[in-house]
Amino acid sequence: MGNPVVHFEICAKDMNKAREFYGKLFDWDLKHCEAMNYTMIEVGEGGIGGGIMQAEEGKFPPYVAFYVQVDDLETSVKKAEELGGVIICPPTSIPNIGRFAMFNDPDGNMIGLWSK
């Protein structure tokens, strides 16, 4: 069986406007974490959760990405590179939560990897 998609992320020019838009459009339950300036999206049974964050000029452009859970983050990053992907965020820890990395696929789409 393949690796599951476990999270999606919307990086918006205006996080407050995005929260209002998507929350009302899809009736999502949104919980903002001030410490991380990140809004968690809870969608309920049958869906995957996600997050909304603020784009920052020169650091985080606006994007939409999904995260795939992998057993070994370093091995998956290396494999992505070998297959023509470009690493844009190396394996990074989020204390007490997990680890992630991000890459662009050969077409330039941003994809996230997630590991606990």
N, C-alpha and C positions, 0 to 999 in steps of 0.2 A: 504494500500500500504506500502511496506517495506521502510526502510531507504536507501537513495541513496548513491552510491559511488561518492565522490565529488573531490577527489584529489589522486594522486599517487606520490610516492617518490622513488628516486634512491639515495642511499648513496654509493658513489664510493671510491675505494682506491685512484684514481686519478681523481678528479672532472673535470679537464681540458680535459683529455683524454675521459672521459665519455660524456662530452658536445659535443666534436667533433664527437665521434662515433654515438651517438643517434641523434644529430642534422642532420648529413648527411644521416644516415640510414632512418630516418622517416620524413625528411624535416620539423622538428619542428622549430618554432620560439622561440629562447631562449633569455631571458632578465636577465642579472646577476645583483644582488643587492649586491654591495660591503659591505654595512653596516651589512648585515646578512650573507655574504658569501654564498649565496643561489641563484641558477639559476631557474627562473620560466620558465616552459614549457607551451607554448600556442599552442593548436592544432587546433583551429578553430571549426566551427559548427559541432555538432554531436559527439564531444569527450569531455573528461574531461582533464583539465590541470593537471600539475604536477610540480615536482621540482627535481633538482639534487643538492646534497650537498656532502661535503667532509667527508669521514670517518676519525675518530681520534682514534688512538690506545688507548685502555683502556676506551674510552668514547662512541664512535659510531662505531660499526663494519660495514662493508659493508652489505647492505640489500636492498631489494625492498619491499615496503609496499603500501597498499592502505588505504585511509581514508574514513570512513562512517560518514555521517552527522547524528547527534542525537540531540534531543530537550534538553535533560538533561544529561550533561556529567557525573556528579557524579552518577546518577542512572544507567547509562549504564556501568560505570566502576564497580560498585558494582555487577551488573548482570553478567558481564563477569567473575568476580571472582567466583561468586556462581556457574557458569556453568563450572568451571574448568580452566579458563584463569588465567594468571599470569601478574599482572600489572608491566610494566617495566618503564613507565613514567606516573606519576600521572597527573591529570588535571593541565595544564600549560597555562598561558595566553601569547599571542603574542600581545603586545600593538597595539591598533587600527586595529587589523585584526580579532582575534577570539581566541578560546581556543582549545587545543588538549590534548589527552592522548594516550598512546600506551600500548598494551598488547600482550602477546604471547597466542595463542589459545592452546588447549590441545595437538596439534601436534608440537608446537613450532613455528608456523608461526606468524610473527609480523604483527599486524593489528593496524591501527590508528583510533581514534574517533575524530570527529570535531564538534564544536558547535560555533555559532556566538554570 
